[in-house]
């Protein structure tokens, strides 16, 4: 599978001309810097979080995606000066 015009947010420059190819279980990114290349490589990492977690009583506990979105919305709503990026 080949995708182009992918936006990379690895360093904050928000490059929008990245090309990514998924083939035989590997990922190859083109038009990407070293920082972005590492970010795309971890998509297939065994250490990547596969589900959302929340810290409860000092322990990471799995929660649903709906709960995660609610928590994120609560954080944004209660923020005094939220910082949002739009390209």
N, C-alpha and C positions, 0 to 999 in steps of 0.2 A: 504494500500500500504506500502510495506517495502523496504527501500533502505539501502545499506551498502556501506562502504568505502567512506563516505561523508567527504569532507575536511571542517574543521572548521577554520575560520580566526578570531575568536573573540578576542584572546589575542596575536596573532602573532606567536604562536608555530606551527600553521598549522597542527594540528592533522589530520591524514587521515584515521582513523579507526572508525569513528563515524557511528552508526547505527540509522536510523530514521524511525519511524513507524507513518503513518498517519491513524487514525482510528476514525470514528464517529465524525469528525470535531475537533479532538484533535491531538496533536503532542507529541510523546514520543521519547526522544533521549537517547541512551545508549552509554557508553564509552566516556562520555563528562564531562568536569569539570563544576563547578558552573557558570562560566562566559559564557561558550558555551551553557549551558542549558538555560540560560536566553535569549541568542540570538536566539535559535531555537524556544522558546516560543513566541517571538514577531512576528514571521511569521504570526500568526493568529490574531495579535492585531488590534483593531479598530483604534489605533493611528498611525499605520504604513502608511508611504507614499505609495500611490497606483500608482502615476504617477510622472514623473520628474517635478521639479519646478526650476525656476531660479529667482534670486532676481533682479527686475527691479524697479528703483526709490524707493528702500526701501521696496517693496512689493513682496511677493512670487507669481509668475505667472506660471501657467501650460505651459509646452512646450512638443513637441512630442519627442518620443524616438530617432528619427533620428537627431533632433536638439541637443539632449543631447549627443549623440555619437560624433557629429561634435565638440561640445564645449569641450568635454573631450579630443578628439584628438588634438585640438588646444592648450589646456593647456599643454599636454605632449610634443608636438612639440616645443613649445616656452619655455619649462622649461630648465634652465641652467644645473641642475643636478637632473633629475628625479630619484626617488627611486622606483624600480620595484622589486617584489618578484617572484621567480620561485622555485618551489619545484621539 
